[in-house]
Amino acid sequence: SGHVLALYHLAQMHAQGLGVMRSCTTAVESLYKYFSLASQSGHVLALYHLAQMHAQGLGVMRSCTTAVESLYKYFSLASQSGQELALYHLAQMHAQGLGVLFKNVCERGAWASRLMTAHSAWRARDSDSAWLQYRALAERGYESPFTFVFLHDKSFVSNWDVYAITLFAGLIALLAYWRRLPEARPQQPQQQQQQQ
C-alpha cells in the first residue's frame, strides 16, 4: 500500500539526513522504527534493510544469539519475497555454519528465466529467438557460452556447431562490452589530437 512505501521512503530520508536534523542516534532510531513498520506490511527492501541493521548492530541490543536469529528471520522473509541480495546474505550465513543456499541464489537470479527461455528456443530450433535471448544475457554481462556446452553434452549439436556457437556468443559479449564502454575503445590518432 501507499503508506508502506511512504514509511520506507521516510526511513531513507532519515538515513540520508534529508529534511531532518542530522543526529546519528535519532537517525538510527528513526531508521529502525520506519523500516520495522514498513517491514510489518511485507515491504521487501524494508525487510532487507532491517536485516542489515541487525547485522551491524544498529538500533538493536548487541547479542550474538538474537542477531543471528533476527538476521535469519529478516533475510528469510526478504528472500522469500524475491530480494536476491537477502538470499545471498542468507547463503553467506549458511556458508558460515548454518546450511547452504548458494544453489538458490543461482537458480533464482533474474537471469535464470531468460536463460531458460533461450535454451527452450534453441531446443525448438528457433535460432533467432535463442540468439536474441543470449545476446541480451551477454549485454548484461552474463556468460552464455556454457549453455552451448550443455547442448553439446546432450547431443543437440555437433562439435563444430558448439565451437562456432561458443565463438559467436563470445563475440556477442565482446560487442556488448564494446558498445557499453566507448572510452575503452582504441582511438585513432586524429581523435586523440582533437581531444587535446
Beta strands, then each sheet from edge to edge (+ up, - down):
end
